Amino acid sequence: MYIKKFFLFIFFLPYFIQGQALYFPPLSGGTWDTLSISSLGWCQDKMDSLIAFLGRENSKAFIVLKNGKIVVEKYYGTFTKDSLWYWASAGKTLTALTVGIAQKEGYLSIYDSTSKYLGIGWTSCSPAKERLITIKHQLSMTTGLDDNVPNPDCTLNTCLQYHSDAGTRWAYHNAPYTLLDQVIQSATGITLNAYITTRIKNKIGMDGFFYPIGYNNVYFSKARSMARFGLLLLNKGYWNTTPVLSDTAYFNEMTNSSQTLNLSYGYLTWLNGKPSFMVPGLPFVFAGKIIPNAPDNAYFALGKNGQIIAVYPSQKIVFVRMGNSGSSAAVELALTDSICKRLGQVMCASTYQHTTWVQKENDFKIYPNPVYSDESISISIPDLQNFTSLHLSICDLNGKVLWSGLFAGSDLMQGEIKCPALFSTGVYFVRIQSTHFSQTCKLIVM
């Protein structure tokens, strides 16, 4: 019997070791184990380049964890490890985890109508349409409420207007998300900050607080607390062996497609590696994964001005970035992708392939894609000569049209369209339209 148990122990030992491979820093004090870049076989010169790039991009803090240990911790200017900064919409993922805890404790169900906790008339919708909206719709950005209102952050019922039935439309809309805070408070009878303190912060040694700014409720913390939360996500809701969110099913739902409208969105969490994605402010579905230079199973908490928590489960890596940016985008996809690309180079991965990216058969092709900023692009469409005219536009992540042109006659007979080199490094969207044809593709400029 003892021999059998011994062999069973030996058989499962590798799995046990693997499960315990992550390091978790103490709950208090400044101690946090580190790993050197050389011990990982990473490229120091590429890391120096990444650190310099982040400095040029108005960063305040950057931390990389490998197996839970700090590989890089860099602060810029007067910002230090003790400075507070806001998470912006990266705090949405913290809220999503909190909802999961409240559900596990029996305070609510994500399938409950939001009206159960906010009362009838929390929107200006009819009572029947309002009752359709559930907590899950708030988590997945599918409430159907109109985000094209004068102030999409406004949580007053007069600002929350009907657009579509809940669950039929994806739109990045801050107000319904923000009201999850009141849902949690109503369900638990505890303020949001108090609930997060006892259920999350005290268990993982994290500091910070939600603070109201206008209609929004914004989380502030030190950079290491952001990294602690990323490590909690990497370990699927457990701090070492301590359960923070023990509902495995909910965590898996949170980090997988929450609906079929935007496959790259879970519960207030951005997902990579999906066949298509949507972005804030645009009603289009784009082919490809949302962060091309990140692993397919990566997921992200992303906020305005480049507040980033990135989790690479397959490589046991977490990185966080705090700072400012020059963009007005709700989430900084281009900056996130640039950091992921350079971090891949730090890990001495194969160089990024400068090759043609094709959506699928019978769709238009852009080449080269990715493209260098001093190159022009060509666009090829099957049976292009059958079109009488085509309108081409290129826009940034906010939907602002940066260049457009109308092509007809001899322009179309060559089977391709030429577009000049006009853009700096970043991610753009190319849209081609005719009377009976409309498609959009992502363009990456390096």
N, C-alpha and C positions, 0 to 999 in steps of 0.2 A: 504493500500500500504506500509506504514512504517512498519507495523507488519510483512508483507511478507519479506521485505528486512532484518528485524531483524533476522527472523528465517533462512533466507539464510545465513546471516553472521555467526550465531551460527553453522549452519551445516558445513560450510567450514572453520571455525576457526581452527580445528585441522590440516587441510591440510596447512593452512597459517602458523601456528606455526611451523609445521614440515619443511616447506620450508625455514623458517627463523632461523632454529636451529643452523646453522653454524656461528661461530664467525670469523670475519675477522679483523686482526690487522690494526692499522693506517698505512697510506702509508709512513710515516716518523717517525723517532725516534725509541727508543728501546723498547717501550711499547708493550707487547704481553701478553694477559691474560693466566693464567695457571689453570690447574686442578691437584689436588693431587691424588696420586695413591690410597690412602685410600678412597677418596670420590667416586672413581669408583668401589671400591670393588676388586681392583686388588691385586696381591700378591707381597708385597715388597721384600720378599726374592728371588723370581723368577726374579724380575727386577734387583736386585743386581747381580744375577748370569749372566743375559744377559749382563749387563754393563761390568762385568769382562771378559766374553767371547769375547766381542768386543775389549776389550783392548788387549787380547792375539792375536787377529786377525789383529793387526796393524791399528786399526781404528783411525781416526782423529776427527770425529764428528758424533753424533747420536742424532736425534730428533724424538720424537713421538708426533703427534697431535691427539687429540680426539675432534671431533666437532669443529676443527679449533684452539683449545686451546692447549698450550704446556703442556704435561704431563711429558716428560723427555727431557732434553737438556744437553748433556754430551760432553765435549771436552777432548782430550787426549794429554799428553805431553805439548809441547809449543804451540799447536794449540788452537786458541780462536775463539769466535764468530765473530771476525773481520778479521780472516785469510781467504785468498782466496785459493780455490782448484779447480781442474778441474773436469768436469762432465764426460769426455770421451764420450762413446757412449750413455750415458743417455741424452746427448744434442740432440740426434736424435729426441726424442719426442718433444722437444722445437721447432725444425725445422719443424716437422710435423704440429704442431699447427700454426706456422707462415705461412705455405703454405695454410692452411685452411682460415686464415684471408685474405691473398692475393686473394684467390679465391672469398671470400665473397665480397671483395671490387671491384671485376670485373677485376683485373689485369691479371688473368690467369684462366684456367680450368685444373683440374688434368687429364683430358682426352686429353689435347693438346699433340702433339708430342714434345718431349724435343728439337728437332732440331729447333722448332719455336723460342726458346730463346737462344740456344747455337750455332745455325748456322749449316749448313751442314758440315759434316766431324769432328764432335766432338768425334767420335769413328773411329776405323779402319774397321768398318763393311761396307758392301755395302750400298749405299744410300737407297735401298728398305728395308733392314733389320733395318737400323738405324731409319728410319721413324716410324717403329713399336713401338719404345720405347716411352712411355708416362711418364708424371710426376707421374701418379699413379703407374707405374711399379717401379719408383725410390722409392716411398714411401713404397711399399710392398716388396721390394727386389726381384723383378721378371723381371729385365731388360733383362735377358738372356746373359749378358756379362760374360766372363770367369773370375772367381775369382781365378783360379789356374794359376796365372801369377807371375812372380818374385816379384812384389810389388803390392798387391791388393789395396793399398792406392793410387797408382799413377793415377792421373787424366788426364795425357797426352793422346791424341788420340791413340798413338802407344801402350799404355797399355790397352786400352779398346777394347778387341777383342771379336769377335762373338763366342758364344758357342751354344746357342739355340735361337729360336724365343722368343721374349718378351712375358711374361705371361705363359710360359710353364715350367719354372724351378725356384725354390726358392733357393737362395744362399745369405748368409750374406756377402755383398760386400761393402766395405767402399767407394770406388771411386765414383760410381754412386750416392750414398747418398750425398757425399760432394759437388757434382756438383749442387745439389738443391740450394745451396747458390747463385751460379751464375744465376740460373733460377729466383730466387726471385729478385735478383738485376736487371737483364735484364728486367723482367716484370714490376717492380715498378719504376725503374729509381732511386732507393734509395739504399744505401749500406745496407747490412744485419744488421749490428749493429744499424744503425740509424732507420731502419724500426722496429726492435724489441724494441728499446727504446720507440718509440712513440706508438706502438700498444700493447705492453705487459708490459714492465718494469715500465713505468710511471703510468700505470693503477693499478698495484698490489704492488707497492713499492719494486720492485725487483732490485738488482744490478747485475753486471756481464757484460761480453762481450765475443764475439767470437775472438779467437786469432789464427793466422795460425801457425801450427807446421808441417814443412815438407809439404806434400800434404794435411794434415788434417786441419780442422778448429775446434778448441776445445773451449768449453765454460768454463769460470772460474767465480766463484762467491763465496760468503759467504754461510755458511750452511743454514742460515735462508732464504736466497733467494731460495735455492733449496726447502725448505719446503713451501714457498709461492707458488711456481709453482705447487707443489703437491696439495696444497689446491685449486688452480685454476682448476686443473684437477678433483678433487673431486666434485667441484661444476659445472662441465661440461662446462667450458669455461667462467664462470661468476665470477667476483670478487664482492661478495655480490650481488647487483642488477645491477652492471655495466657490460655491455657486453664486453668481450675481444674477444672471438670467439662466435658470436651469431648464427652461422650456426649449428643448432642442428643435422641436417642430417650428416654433415661432422664429427662432434665430435663422433657421434655414429659409423660411418664408421671407424674412427681412433681407436676406442676402441673395435672393433669387428673384426672377421676374415676378412682380406682384400682379400683373395684368398683361393683356396681349396688345395693348395700344403702344406702350413704350417698353420694349423688352429689356432695356438697359436701366430700368428703375425698379428697385425693390420697395421696402418700406423706408422712405426718406433716405435712401442709400443708392448711390450710383454704381452700376454694375458694368464690368468690362466683358469682352469676348462674346457678346450677343450678335446676332446677324443684322440687327438694325437698332437705331436709337432716335430719340427726339431730344431737343434742347429747349431751354426756357425761351419763351417769347415767339417761337415759330411753330406753326401747325403742321410742319412737314415731318415725314419719316425718312431718315437717311440710312442708306445701306452701310454695313461695316460696323466695326466695334468703336466705341466712343473714345477710347484712349489707345491709339494704334501702337504706341511704344511700351505699353504695360502688358503683363501676363494676362492671358484670357480669363483666369479665375480671380483677378484682382477686383477689389471693390473700394469705394471711396466715400468719404464724407467731404463735401465740397462747399465752400462759401465764397461770397463776394470778396474781391481783391486778393484772391489766391490763398484763402485759408484752406488747408488741405490735410486730411488724414488719409493716407493710402495704405492698404493692407494687401500684401502678396502672400496668400496662404501657402502656395506651393514652395516658396522660397523662404518662408518664415521671416519676412521682412515687413517692417512698418516704417513709414517715414511721415514726418509732419513738417509743414511749412506755415509760418505766420508772416504777415507783412502787408504791404500795399501793392497796388498795380495800377497801371495807367488805363485799364479797361473799365467800362461800365457794365460788363457782363455779369449776370446773376451768379454764374459759376465760371471759373477760369479754366476752361477745357484746354486751350492752347498752352497756357503756362504749365498746367499739370502734365500734358503730354511732353513738353520740352524737358521737364524735370525727369520724367520717367525715361526718356530717351538717354539723357546724360547719365542717369543712375545705371542704366543698362551698360553703358560704356565703362563706368567705374568698375562694374563687376566683370569686366573684360569679356563680355559676351561678344558674339559675332557682330560685325558692323552692320548698321542699318542698311537694308537693301534698297538701292535706288532703282526701283523697277516699276513697271506698269501695274496699276491697280485697276482691276476690272470688276464691275458690279456683278453682272451675270450675262448670260447669252441674250442677245437682242437689246441689251441696254447700251447706252452710249459709253465710250471709253475715254478716259483722260490719260494722256501720257506726255512726259513721265509724271508719275504720281507715287511717291512724293517728288516735288520739283524744287530745285534750288532757286533762290530769290532772283538770280540774274538770268534765269532761263524763261523762255516762253513755253506755253503748253499747246498741245494739239488735241482736238476733240473729234472723235470718230463715231459715226452713227450708222448702223446697218441701213441700207437702202436710203441713204441721205438724199440721193438725187430725186427721190420721189416727193420730197417736201418742196413747197413753193417758197416758204420762208421760215426762218427760225429766229427766235429771240433768245439771246444768251445774257445771263446776268451773274455776277459774282458778288456775294455778300459776306460780311463778317459774321461772327457768332451772335451778334445782336440783331441781325437781319438787315443792317444798313447796306444798301447797294453801293459797291465801290466801283464797279465798271459794268457797262451793259452795251450791247450792240445788236443790230438787226442784220441778219445774213440772208441773202437771196441770190437767185440767178447763178452766175459763175462761181460765187463763193461756195455754193453747195455742190457743184459738179465734181470737185476734186475729192469728194468723199471725206473731207475733214475740215475743221474750222481752226484757224490760228488765233491765238489770244496773246497779247503782249505781256511782257514781264513787268508787273506794276506793284507787286505786293512784297511786304516784309515777312519775316518768319512768323508762322502761325497756322491756324486751321481756318479754312474758308469753305463756303458752300457754293457750288456751281449749279445753276438751274437753267434748263433748256425747255422752251415752250413753243408750241405751235398750236394750230387750231385744234388738233386732236392728239396732242402729245405733250406731256409734261413730266419731267423727271428731275431729281436733284441728287447730287453726288458730293461727297466730301473731297476737298483738295488740301493737301498738306504741303506747305512751303517751308523749306529748311534753310 
